[in-house]
């Protein structure tokens, strides 16, 4: 198939398989050669004259950026989320927006469990303890943590990832509660999960795992009040979006030991952390690694490229966020 006579921009380097797909399909592909997020001014300049843009969750694509990209037909987001893009503004300008759902479900669910274990069993804390030369032999009271098997797991948001996390609890004989707008009958049948309101879930769960998308209804869904409902022995894990949790309120709750601990893969003002968060010993804070496996990031790259190329060919992208622009 002949190459498309189009000009495509990629805002940051992605796995090679995705770039190869773009170069095979498009006459001109330009990539941000620096391993960093473009500044506002750089992004506004870079999108000019492009037919398609492959962007990242770290790129804020608002009305001004969309106007700068006059004539652009598609912004293909390299992420399952798309809260970084003003989708209504894109739709009003006839620009397709796509994302990469599904491919990162297992990787993110696996990392959620890694955080759950690392937080409850104090593994990073123990690692630092040993590396510092403080380990002097087994002790009956050394770094005691929380049990996991047989406890109650609360899932906030029982979509793809929340369901995958809950299904993994079968090996640990856990009771599962879930909070979601819709009933998840498949999850109920698979693990005996019970749908509950948010307050009940917070009060009864030993582990609360957050898996909702970010919008105005979920911003600070977990704040001081909600943290106050949790057991003092409970743990919070967030692998969804940082602003879903009020990070300052969480720091206060962790510092005062109102909850036992937290595992965060995302942050409210990423990459900045709330003051005091990094100094706490009862929080585990990896740098947004939910989808960070070689296979997953490669699948994200090829799916984003597939979406972008399909839109430029006038076809329906596999993962269109605003299908009304295709009408």
LUMMAR-393510 format. One record per residue (C-alpha): residue number from 1; chain; z, x, y. Coordinates in Angstrom, 2 decimals. Example, Ala and Ser with C-alpha at 12.3 -4.5 7.8 and 13.67 -1.06 7.14 Angstrom:
BEGIN
<atom lumro="1" rodren="A" pz="7.80" px="12.30" py="-4.50"/>
<atom lumro="2" rodren="A" pz="7.14" px="13.67" py="-1.06"/>
//
This chain:
BEGIN
<atom lumro="1" rodren="A" pz="0.00" px="0.00" py="0.00"/>
<atom lumro="2" rodren="A" pz="-0.94" px="1.46" py="3.41"/>
<atom lumro="3" rodren="A" pz="1.87" px="2.41" py="5.76"/>
<atom lumro="4" rodren="A" pz="2.92" px="-0.04" py="8.43"/>
<atom lumro="5" rodren="A" pz="1.93" px="0.99" py="11.95"/>
<atom lumro="6" rodren="A" pz="5.49" px="0.69" py="13.17"/>
<atom lumro="7" rodren="A" pz="8.15" px="2.78" py="14.89"/>
<atom lumro="8" rodren="A" pz="11.55" px="2.68" py="13.19"/>
<atom lumro="9" rodren="A" pz="14.85" px="4.21" py="14.31"/>
<atom lumro="10" rodren="A" pz="17.87" px="4.99" py="12.11"/>
<atom lumro="11" rodren="A" pz="21.07" px="5.39" py="14.14"/>
<atom lumro="12" rodren="A" pz="22.70" px="7.85" py="11.72"/>
<atom lumro="13" rodren="A" pz="21.72" px="9.68" py="8.56"/>
<atom lumro="14" rodren="A" pz="22.03" px="7.60" py="5.40"/>
<atom lumro="15" rodren="A" pz="21.48" px="8.55" py="1.73"/>
<atom lumro="16" rodren="A" pz="18.06" px="10.06" py="1.12"/>
<atom lumro="17" rodren="A" pz="16.75" px="7.27" py="-1.10"/>
<atom lumro="18" rodren="A" pz="16.84" px="4.83" py="1.83"/>
<atom lumro="19" rodren="A" pz="15.15" px="7.27" py="4.20"/>
<atom lumro="20" rodren="A" pz="12.43" px="7.97" py="1.62"/>
<atom lumro="21" rodren="A" pz="11.71" px="4.24" py="1.36"/>
<atom lumro="22" rodren="A" pz="11.35" px="3.97" py="5.12"/>
<atom lumro="23" rodren="A" pz="9.07" px="7.02" py="5.35"/>
<atom lumro="24" rodren="A" pz="6.91" px="5.74" py="2.49"/>
<atom lumro="25" rodren="A" pz="6.44" px="2.36" py="4.20"/>
<atom lumro="26" rodren="A" pz="6.39" px="3.17" py="7.93"/>
<atom lumro="27" rodren="A" pz="4.20" px="5.47" py="9.99"/>
<atom lumro="28" rodren="A" pz="6.99" px="6.67" py="12.24"/>
<atom lumro="29" rodren="A" pz="10.65" px="7.01" py="11.33"/>
<atom lumro="30" rodren="A" pz="13.10" px="8.75" py="13.65"/>
<atom lumro="31" rodren="A" pz="16.70" px="9.49" py="12.66"/>
<atom lumro="32" rodren="A" pz="19.72" px="10.46" py="14.70"/>
<atom lumro="33" rodren="A" pz="20.08" px="14.03" py="13.47"/>
<atom lumro="34" rodren="A" pz="23.72" px="14.40" py="14.51"/>
<atom lumro="35" rodren="A" pz="26.47" px="13.21" py="12.17"/>
<atom lumro="36" rodren="A" pz="28.23" px="11.09" py="14.76"/>
<atom lumro="37" rodren="A" pz="28.12" px="7.67" py="16.36"/>
<atom lumro="38" rodren="A" pz="25.69" px="7.47" py="19.26"/>
<atom lumro="39" rodren="A" pz="27.19" px="6.95" py="22.68"/>
<atom lumro="40" rodren="A" pz="26.47" px="3.70" py="24.47"/>
<atom lumro="41" rodren="A" pz="23.89" px="5.37" py="26.68"/>
<atom lumro="42" rodren="A" pz="22.25" px="7.13" py="23.75"/>
<atom lumro="43" rodren="A" pz="21.95" px="3.91" py="21.78"/>
<atom lumro="44" rodren="A" pz="20.44" px="2.04" py="24.73"/>
<atom lumro="45" rodren="A" pz="17.81" px="4.76" py="25.04"/>
<atom lumro="46" rodren="A" pz="17.20" px="5.25" py="21.33"/>
<atom lumro="47" rodren="A" pz="16.29" px="1.61" py="20.58"/>
<atom lumro="48" rodren="A" pz="13.60" px="1.41" py="23.22"/>
<atom lumro="49" rodren="A" pz="10.08" px="0.95" py="21.91"/>
<atom lumro="50" rodren="A" pz="11.16" px="0.38" py="18.31"/>
<atom lumro="51" rodren="A" pz="9.78" px="-2.19" py="15.93"/>
<atom lumro="52" rodren="A" pz="12.84" px="-1.98" py="13.70"/>
<atom lumro="53" rodren="A" pz="16.29" px="-0.41" py="13.84"/>
<atom lumro="54" rodren="A" pz="18.52" px="0.45" py="10.90"/>
<atom lumro="55" rodren="A" pz="22.02" px="0.48" py="12.37"/>
<atom lumro="56" rodren="A" pz="25.58" px="0.99" py="11.17"/>
<atom lumro="57" rodren="A" pz="28.79" px="-0.99" py="11.51"/>
<atom lumro="58" rodren="A" pz="29.91" px="1.60" py="14.07"/>
<atom lumro="59" rodren="A" pz="27.04" px="0.67" py="16.40"/>
<atom lumro="60" rodren="A" pz="27.80" px="-2.09" py="18.89"/>
<atom lumro="61" rodren="A" pz="24.60" px="-4.10" py="19.17"/>
<atom lumro="62" rodren="A" pz="25.16" px="-6.55" py="22.01"/>
<atom lumro="63" rodren="A" pz="22.82" px="-8.38" py="24.35"/>
<atom lumro="64" rodren="A" pz="22.20" px="-5.28" py="26.47"/>
<atom lumro="65" rodren="A" pz="21.15" px="-3.24" py="23.43"/>
<atom lumro="66" rodren="A" pz="18.96" px="-6.09" py="22.19"/>
<atom lumro="67" rodren="A" pz="17.30" px="-6.29" py="25.62"/>
<atom lumro="68" rodren="A" pz="16.74" px="-2.53" py="25.60"/>
<atom lumro="69" rodren="A" pz="15.03" px="-2.97" py="22.21"/>
<atom lumro="70" rodren="A" pz="12.42" px="-5.31" py="23.68"/>
<atom lumro="71" rodren="A" pz="9.76" px="-6.05" py="21.06"/>
<atom lumro="72" rodren="A" pz="12.02" px="-5.08" py="18.16"/>
<atom lumro="73" rodren="A" pz="11.71" px="-7.41" py="15.18"/>
<atom lumro="74" rodren="A" pz="14.71" px="-6.50" py="13.06"/>
<atom lumro="75" rodren="A" pz="18.13" px="-4.84" py="13.14"/>
<atom lumro="76" rodren="A" pz="19.03" px="-3.96" py="9.55"/>
<atom lumro="77" rodren="A" pz="22.77" px="-3.39" py="9.32"/>
<atom lumro="78" rodren="A" pz="23.97" px="-0.81" py="6.79"/>
<atom lumro="79" rodren="A" pz="27.08" px="-2.86" py="5.97"/>
<atom lumro="80" rodren="A" pz="28.15" px="-6.10" py="4.39"/>
<atom lumro="81" rodren="A" pz="29.71" px="-7.19" py="7.69"/>
<atom lumro="82" rodren="A" pz="27.76" px="-7.84" py="10.86"/>
<atom lumro="83" rodren="A" pz="30.46" px="-8.42" py="13.47"/>
<atom lumro="84" rodren="A" pz="29.11" px="-5.36" py="15.32"/>
<atom lumro="85" rodren="A" pz="25.94" px="-7.32" py="16.15"/>
<atom lumro="86" rodren="A" pz="25.71" px="-10.26" py="18.53"/>
<atom lumro="87" rodren="A" pz="23.83" px="-12.42" py="16.03"/>
<atom lumro="88" rodren="A" pz="23.36" px="-15.45" py="18.35"/>
<atom lumro="89" rodren="A" pz="21.90" px="-13.13" py="21.01"/>
<atom lumro="90" rodren="A" pz="19.57" px="-11.60" py="18.43"/>
<atom lumro="91" rodren="A" pz="18.52" px="-15.05" py="17.25"/>
<atom lumro="92" rodren="A" pz="17.80" px="-16.16" py="20.81"/>
<atom lumro="93" rodren="A" pz="15.46" px="-13.17" py="21.14"/>
<atom lumro="94" rodren="A" pz="13.75" px="-13.81" py="17.82"/>
<atom lumro="95" rodren="A" pz="15.20" px="-10.67" py="16.22"/>
<atom lumro="96" rodren="A" pz="16.12" px="-10.78" py="12.54"/>
<atom lumro="97" rodren="A" pz="19.53" px="-9.42" py="11.50"/>
<atom lumro="98" rodren="A" pz="20.17" px="-8.31" py="7.92"/>
<atom lumro="99" rodren="A" pz="23.11" px="-6.88" py="5.99"/>
<atom lumro="100" rodren="A" pz="23.90" px="-5.36" py="2.58"/>
<atom lumro="101" rodren="A" pz="26.22" px="-7.72" py="0.67"/>
<atom lumro="102" rodren="A" pz="27.04" px="-7.58" py="-3.00"/>
<atom lumro="103" rodren="A" pz="26.29" px="-3.92" py="-3.67"/>
<atom lumro="104" rodren="A" pz="29.68" px="-2.70" py="-2.47"/>
<atom lumro="105" rodren="A" pz="31.85" px="-5.35" py="-4.13"/>
<atom lumro="106" rodren="A" pz="33.03" px="-3.28" py="-7.08"/>
<atom lumro="107" rodren="A" pz="33.56" px="-0.09" py="-5.09"/>
<atom lumro="108" rodren="A" pz="35.67" px="-1.88" py="-2.49"/>
<atom lumro="109" rodren="A" pz="37.64" px="-3.78" py="-5.13"/>
<atom lumro="110" rodren="A" pz="38.33" px="-0.50" py="-6.94"/>
<atom lumro="111" rodren="A" pz="39.56" px="1.13" py="-3.74"/>
<atom lumro="112" rodren="A" pz="41.79" px="-1.87" py="-3.06"/>
<atom lumro="113" rodren="A" pz="43.53" px="-1.25" py="-6.36"/>
<atom lumro="114" rodren="A" pz="43.72" px="2.47" py="-5.62"/>
<atom lumro="115" rodren="A" pz="45.54" px="1.64" py="-2.38"/>
<atom lumro="116" rodren="A" pz="47.78" px="-0.85" py="-4.14"/>
<atom lumro="117" rodren="A" pz="48.86" px="1.76" py="-6.66"/>
<atom lumro="118" rodren="A" pz="49.06" px="4.62" py="-4.17"/>
<atom lumro="119" rodren="A" pz="51.24" px="2.59" py="-1.82"/>
<atom lumro="120" rodren="A" pz="53.56" px="1.01" py="-4.38"/>
<atom lumro="121" rodren="A" pz="54.04" px="4.18" py="-6.43"/>
<atom lumro="122" rodren="A" pz="54.20" px="6.45" py="-3.35"/>
<atom lumro="123" rodren="A" pz="51.54" px="8.78" py="-4.71"/>
<atom lumro="124" rodren="A" pz="50.35" px="10.38" py="-1.42"/>
<atom lumro="125" rodren="A" pz="53.98" px="10.84" py="-0.39"/>
<atom lumro="126" rodren="A" pz="54.74" px="12.48" py="-3.72"/>
<atom lumro="127" rodren="A" pz="51.69" px="14.71" py="-3.43"/>
<atom lumro="128" rodren="A" pz="52.84" px="15.94" py="-0.01"/>
<atom lumro="129" rodren="A" pz="56.34" px="16.45" py="-1.38"/>
<atom lumro="130" rodren="A" pz="55.08" px="18.67" py="-4.21"/>
<atom lumro="131" rodren="A" pz="52.65" px="20.63" py="-2.04"/>
<atom lumro="132" rodren="A" pz="55.45" px="21.38" py="0.40"/>
<atom lumro="133" rodren="A" pz="57.39" px="23.10" py="-2.40"/>
<atom lumro="134" rodren="A" pz="60.17" px="20.53" py="-2.39"/>
<atom lumro="135" rodren="A" pz="59.86" px="19.52" py="-6.07"/>
<atom lumro="136" rodren="A" pz="62.77" px="21.02" py="-7.99"/>
<atom lumro="137" rodren="A" pz="62.42" px="19.01" py="-11.20"/>
<atom lumro="138" rodren="A" pz="62.70" px="15.45" py="-12.42"/>
<atom lumro="139" rodren="A" pz="65.35" px="13.33" py="-10.73"/>
<atom lumro="140" rodren="A" pz="66.38" px="9.76" py="-11.53"/>
<atom lumro="141" rodren="A" pz="66.28" px="8.74" py="-7.86"/>
<atom lumro="142" rodren="A" pz="63.20" px="10.66" py="-6.69"/>
<atom lumro="143" rodren="A" pz="60.59" px="8.61" py="-4.78"/>
<atom lumro="144" rodren="A" pz="61.29" px="5.28" py="-6.42"/>
<atom lumro="145" rodren="A" pz="58.52" px="2.75" py="-5.80"/>
<atom lumro="146" rodren="A" pz="57.59" px="-0.82" py="-6.63"/>
<atom lumro="147" rodren="A" pz="56.52" px="-2.31" py="-9.95"/>
<atom lumro="148" rodren="A" pz="53.02" px="-3.74" py="-10.29"/>
<atom lumro="149" rodren="A" pz="52.75" px="-5.28" py="-13.76"/>
<atom lumro="150" rodren="A" pz="53.97" px="-8.85" py="-13.92"/>
<atom lumro="151" rodren="A" pz="54.24" px="-9.24" py="-10.16"/>
<atom lumro="152" rodren="A" pz="52.50" px="-11.73" py="-7.84"/>
<atom lumro="153" rodren="A" pz="49.23" px="-10.80" py="-6.17"/>
<atom lumro="154" rodren="A" pz="48.20" px="-12.75" py="-3.07"/>
<atom lumro="155" rodren="A" pz="44.49" px="-12.74" py="-2.18"/>
<atom lumro="156" rodren="A" pz="43.58" px="-13.70" py="1.38"/>
<atom lumro="157" rodren="A" pz="39.89" px="-14.55" py="1.22"/>
<atom lumro="158" rodren="A" pz="38.57" px="-15.27" py="-2.27"/>
<atom lumro="159" rodren="A" pz="34.93" px="-14.36" py="-1.71"/>
<atom lumro="160" rodren="A" pz="33.03" px="-11.69" py="-3.64"/>
<atom lumro="161" rodren="A" pz="35.45" px="-8.83" py="-3.04"/>
<atom lumro="162" rodren="A" pz="38.65" px="-10.88" py="-3.10"/>
<atom lumro="163" rodren="A" pz="37.60" px="-12.40" py="-6.41"/>
<atom lumro="164" rodren="A" pz="36.74" px="-8.98" py="-7.85"/>
<atom lumro="165" rodren="A" pz="40.18" px="-7.69" py="-6.85"/>
<atom lumro="166" rodren="A" pz="41.90" px="-10.69" py="-8.43"/>
<atom lumro="167" rodren="A" pz="39.95" px="-10.34" py="-11.67"/>
<atom lumro="168" rodren="A" pz="41.17" px="-6.77" py="-12.02"/>
<atom lumro="169" rodren="A" pz="44.75" px="-8.07" py="-12.14"/>
<atom lumro="170" rodren="A" pz="44.25" px="-9.33" py="-15.70"/>
<atom lumro="171" rodren="A" pz="45.23" px="-5.96" py="-17.10"/>
<atom lumro="172" rodren="A" pz="48.57" px="-6.12" py="-15.31"/>
<atom lumro="173" rodren="A" pz="49.66" px="-9.64" py="-16.28"/>
<atom lumro="174" rodren="A" pz="49.93" px="-10.66" py="-12.64"/>
<atom lumro="175" rodren="A" pz="50.35" px="-14.11" py="-11.20"/>
<atom lumro="176" rodren="A" pz="47.61" px="-14.71" py="-8.62"/>
<atom lumro="177" rodren="A" pz="47.76" px="-16.85" py="-5.49"/>
<atom lumro="178" rodren="A" pz="44.78" px="-17.15" py="-3.18"/>
<atom lumro="179" rodren="A" pz="44.19" px="-18.48" py="0.31"/>
<atom lumro="180" rodren="A" pz="40.66" px="-19.57" py="1.16"/>
<atom lumro="181" rodren="A" pz="38.84" px="-22.39" py="2.91"/>
<atom lumro="182" rodren="A" pz="37.17" px="-23.35" py="-0.35"/>
<atom lumro="183" rodren="A" pz="38.51" px="-23.80" py="-3.85"/>
<atom lumro="184" rodren="A" pz="37.51" px="-21.01" py="-6.25"/>
<atom lumro="185" rodren="A" pz="37.41" px="-22.76" py="-9.61"/>
<atom lumro="186" rodren="A" pz="35.95" px="-19.74" py="-11.39"/>
<atom lumro="187" rodren="A" pz="38.88" px="-17.59" py="-10.30"/>
<atom lumro="188" rodren="A" pz="41.35" px="-20.27" py="-11.30"/>
<atom lumro="189" rodren="A" pz="39.86" px="-20.45" py="-14.76"/>
<atom lumro="190" rodren="A" pz="39.57" px="-16.68" py="-15.19"/>
<atom lumro="191" rodren="A" pz="43.11" px="-15.64" py="-14.23"/>
<atom lumro="192" rodren="A" pz="45.00" px="-18.89" py="-13.71"/>
<atom lumro="193" rodren="A" pz="44.93" px="-18.32" py="-9.96"/>
<atom lumro="194" rodren="A" pz="46.53" px="-20.95" py="-7.76"/>
<atom lumro="195" rodren="A" pz="45.25" px="-21.90" py="-4.32"/>
<atom lumro="196" rodren="A" pz="48.03" px="-21.81" py="-1.70"/>
<atom lumro="197" rodren="A" pz="48.40" px="-22.08" py="2.03"/>
<atom lumro="198" rodren="A" pz="48.87" px="-18.83" py="3.91"/>
<atom lumro="199" rodren="A" pz="52.61" px="-19.23" py="4.49"/>
<atom lumro="200" rodren="A" pz="53.36" px="-19.83" py="0.84"/>
<atom lumro="201" rodren="A" pz="51.18" px="-16.93" py="-0.24"/>
<atom lumro="202" rodren="A" pz="52.95" px="-14.57" py="2.15"/>
<atom lumro="203" rodren="A" pz="56.41" px="-15.73" py="1.10"/>
<atom lumro="204" rodren="A" pz="55.80" px="-15.48" py="-2.65"/>
<atom lumro="205" rodren="A" pz="53.49" px="-12.49" py="-3.08"/>
<atom lumro="206" rodren="A" pz="54.60" px="-8.98" py="-3.98"/>
<atom lumro="207" rodren="A" pz="51.20" px="-7.64" py="-2.95"/>
<atom lumro="208" rodren="A" pz="49.06" px="-9.21" py="-0.22"/>
<atom lumro="209" rodren="A" pz="45.43" px="-8.11" py="-0.22"/>
<atom lumro="210" rodren="A" pz="43.17" px="-9.06" py="2.70"/>
<atom lumro="211" rodren="A" pz="39.46" px="-9.83" py="2.16"/>
<atom lumro="212" rodren="A" pz="38.24" px="-12.06" py="5.00"/>
<atom lumro="213" rodren="A" pz="35.35" px="-11.48" py="7.37"/>
<atom lumro="214" rodren="A" pz="36.13" px="-10.89" py="11.03"/>
<atom lumro="215" rodren="A" pz="35.64" px="-13.69" py="13.53"/>
<atom lumro="216" rodren="A" pz="37.81" px="-15.32" py="16.17"/>
<atom lumro="217" rodren="A" pz="39.65" px="-17.37" py="13.55"/>
<atom lumro="218" rodren="A" pz="40.67" px="-14.28" py="11.56"/>
<atom lumro="219" rodren="A" pz="41.41" px="-11.81" py="14.36"/>
<atom lumro="220" rodren="A" pz="45.13" px="-10.96" py="14.04"/>
<atom lumro="221" rodren="A" pz="45.37" px="-13.38" py="11.13"/>
<atom lumro="222" rodren="A" pz="48.23" px="-11.13" py="10.00"/>
<atom lumro="223" rodren="A" pz="50.58" px="-10.58" py="12.92"/>
<atom lumro="224" rodren="A" pz="54.31" px="-10.26" py="13.53"/>
<atom lumro="225" rodren="A" pz="55.03" px="-13.81" py="12.38"/>
<atom lumro="226" rodren="A" pz="53.06" px="-13.44" py="9.16"/>
<atom lumro="227" rodren="A" pz="54.58" px="-10.04" py="8.38"/>
<atom lumro="228" rodren="A" pz="57.99" px="-11.62" py="8.91"/>
<atom lumro="229" rodren="A" pz="57.24" px="-14.14" py="6.16"/>
<atom lumro="230" rodren="A" pz="56.61" px="-11.43" py="3.58"/>
<atom lumro="231" rodren="A" pz="59.28" px="-10.14" py="1.22"/>
<atom lumro="232" rodren="A" pz="60.99" px="-6.91" py="2.29"/>
<atom lumro="233" rodren="A" pz="59.82" px="-5.52" py="-1.07"/>
<atom lumro="234" rodren="A" pz="56.18" px="-6.57" py="-0.56"/>
<atom lumro="235" rodren="A" pz="53.11" px="-4.48" py="0.23"/>
<atom lumro="236" rodren="A" pz="50.10" px="-5.27" py="2.43"/>
<atom lumro="237" rodren="A" pz="46.62" px="-3.94" py="1.63"/>
<atom lumro="238" rodren="A" pz="43.67" px="-4.36" py="4.00"/>
<atom lumro="239" rodren="A" pz="40.14" px="-3.36" py="3.01"/>
<atom lumro="240" rodren="A" pz="38.35" px="-6.03" py="5.07"/>
<atom lumro="241" rodren="A" pz="38.23" px="-5.45" py="8.84"/>
<atom lumro="242" rodren="A" pz="40.84" px="-3.71" py="10.95"/>
<atom lumro="243" rodren="A" pz="41.36" px="-6.38" py="13.63"/>
<atom lumro="244" rodren="A" pz="42.36" px="-8.94" py="10.99"/>
<atom lumro="245" rodren="A" pz="45.76" px="-7.22" py="11.08"/>
<atom lumro="246" rodren="A" pz="47.72" px="-6.74" py="14.30"/>
<atom lumro="247" rodren="A" pz="48.20" px="-3.00" py="13.87"/>
<atom lumro="248" rodren="A" pz="50.98" px="-2.65" py="16.42"/>
<atom lumro="249" rodren="A" pz="52.94" px="-5.43" py="14.72"/>
<atom lumro="250" rodren="A" pz="52.38" px="-3.74" py="11.38"/>
<atom lumro="251" rodren="A" pz="53.69" px="-0.43" py="12.68"/>
<atom lumro="252" rodren="A" pz="56.85" px="-2.19" py="13.84"/>
<atom lumro="253" rodren="A" pz="57.28" px="-3.95" py="10.49"/>
<atom lumro="254" rodren="A" pz="56.80" px="-0.72" py="8.54"/>
<atom lumro="255" rodren="A" pz="59.06" px="1.29" py="10.81"/>
<atom lumro="256" rodren="A" pz="61.84" px="-1.26" py="10.51"/>
<atom lumro="257" rodren="A" pz="61.21" px="-1.62" py="6.73"/>
<atom lumro="258" rodren="A" pz="60.63" px="-5.35" py="7.07"/>
<atom lumro="259" rodren="A" pz="58.00" px="-4.84" py="4.37"/>
<atom lumro="260" rodren="A" pz="57.97" px="-2.05" py="1.80"/>
<atom lumro="261" rodren="A" pz="54.61" px="-0.52" py="2.63"/>
<atom lumro="262" rodren="A" pz="50.94" px="-0.90" py="3.44"/>
<atom lumro="263" rodren="A" pz="47.58" px="0.51" py="2.45"/>
<atom lumro="264" rodren="A" pz="44.86" px="0.39" py="5.12"/>
<atom lumro="265" rodren="A" pz="41.24" px="1.44" py="4.70"/>
<atom lumro="266" rodren="A" pz="40.25" px="-0.09" py="8.05"/>
<atom lumro="267" rodren="A" pz="41.83" px="0.01" py="11.50"/>
<atom lumro="268" rodren="A" pz="41.98" px="-2.24" py="14.51"/>
<atom lumro="269" rodren="A" pz="40.40" px="0.22" py="16.96"/>
<atom lumro="270" rodren="A" pz="38.71" px="2.50" py="14.47"/>
<atom lumro="271" rodren="A" pz="38.77" px="5.47" py="14.39"/>
<atom lumro="272" rodren="A" pz="41.83" px="5.39" py="16.66"/>
<atom lumro="273" rodren="A" pz="45.14" px="4.46" py="15.06"/>
<atom lumro="274" rodren="A" pz="47.92" px="2.39" py="16.58"/>
<atom lumro="275" rodren="A" pz="50.64" px="4.63" py="18.04"/>
<atom lumro="276" rodren="A" pz="53.09" px="5.70" py="15.36"/>
<atom lumro="277" rodren="A" pz="51.01" px="4.64" py="12.36"/>
<atom lumro="278" rodren="A" pz="50.13" px="8.17" py="11.21"/>
<atom lumro="279" rodren="A" pz="53.77" px="9.26" py="11.33"/>
<atom lumro="280" rodren="A" pz="55.00" px="6.63" py="8.87"/>
<atom lumro="281" rodren="A" pz="55.67" px="7.61" py="5.27"/>
<atom lumro="282" rodren="A" pz="55.27" px="4.07" py="3.87"/>
<atom lumro="283" rodren="A" pz="51.60" px="3.61" py="4.72"/>
<atom lumro="284" rodren="A" pz="48.48" px="5.03" py="3.06"/>
<atom lumro="285" rodren="A" pz="45.51" px="5.41" py="5.46"/>
<atom lumro="286" rodren="A" pz="42.22" px="6.70" py="4.00"/>
<atom lumro="287" rodren="A" pz="39.28" px="6.94" py="6.47"/>
<atom lumro="288" rodren="A" pz="37.34" px="3.74" py="5.65"/>
<atom lumro="289" rodren="A" pz="36.30" px="4.72" py="2.13"/>
<atom lumro="290" rodren="A" pz="35.81" px="1.24" py="0.63"/>
<atom lumro="291" rodren="A" pz="32.15" px="1.73" py="-0.26"/>
<atom lumro="292" rodren="A" pz="32.29" px="5.53" py="-0.44"/>
<atom lumro="293" rodren="A" pz="30.80" px="6.25" py="-3.84"/>
<atom lumro="294" rodren="A" pz="27.47" px="8.01" py="-4.23"/>
<atom lumro="295" rodren="A" pz="25.91" px="5.13" py="-6.14"/>
<atom lumro="296" rodren="A" pz="27.20" px="2.42" py="-3.79"/>
<atom lumro="297" rodren="A" pz="26.20" px="4.11" py="-0.55"/>
<atom lumro="298" rodren="A" pz="22.76" px="4.81" py="-2.05"/>
<atom lumro="299" rodren="A" pz="22.32" px="1.15" py="-3.00"/>
<atom lumro="300" rodren="A" pz="23.35" px="0.16" py="0.51"/>
<atom lumro="301" rodren="A" pz="20.71" px="2.52" py="1.92"/>
<atom lumro="302" rodren="A" pz="17.91" px="1.18" py="-0.27"/>
<atom lumro="303" rodren="A" pz="18.90" px="-2.43" py="0.39"/>
<atom lumro="304" rodren="A" pz="19.00" px="-1.88" py="4.16"/>
<atom lumro="305" rodren="A" pz="15.59" px="-0.21" py="3.97"/>
<atom lumro="306" rodren="A" pz="14.22" px="-3.05" py="1.83"/>
<atom lumro="307" rodren="A" pz="15.47" px="-5.60" py="4.36"/>
<atom lumro="308" rodren="A" pz="13.95" px="-3.73" py="7.28"/>
<atom lumro="309" rodren="A" pz="10.57" px="-3.17" py="5.67"/>
<atom lumro="310" rodren="A" pz="10.33" px="-6.78" py="4.50"/>
<atom lumro="311" rodren="A" pz="10.96" px="-8.05" py="8.02"/>
<atom lumro="312" rodren="A" pz="8.33" px="-5.71" py="9.46"/>
<atom lumro="313" rodren="A" pz="5.82" px="-6.93" py="6.87"/>
<atom lumro="314" rodren="A" pz="6.45" px="-10.51" py="7.93"/>
<atom lumro="315" rodren="A" pz="8.25" px="-11.30" py="4.69"/>
<atom lumro="316" rodren="A" pz="11.67" px="-12.83" py="4.21"/>
<atom lumro="317" rodren="A" pz="14.27" px="-10.04" py="3.89"/>
<atom lumro="318" rodren="A" pz="16.51" px="-10.38" py="0.81"/>
<atom lumro="319" rodren="A" pz="19.62" px="-10.50" py="3.00"/>
<atom lumro="320" rodren="A" pz="18.83" px="-12.29" py="6.23"/>
<atom lumro="321" rodren="A" pz="21.85" px="-13.24" py="8.35"/>
<atom lumro="322" rodren="A" pz="19.95" px="-15.50" py="10.77"/>
<atom lumro="323" rodren="A" pz="17.13" px="-17.12" py="8.74"/>
<atom lumro="324" rodren="A" pz="16.33" px="-19.49" py="11.61"/>
<atom lumro="325" rodren="A" pz="14.32" px="-16.69" py="13.28"/>
<atom lumro="326" rodren="A" pz="11.84" px="-16.87" py="10.38"/>
<atom lumro="327" rodren="A" pz="10.97" px="-20.51" py="11.01"/>
//
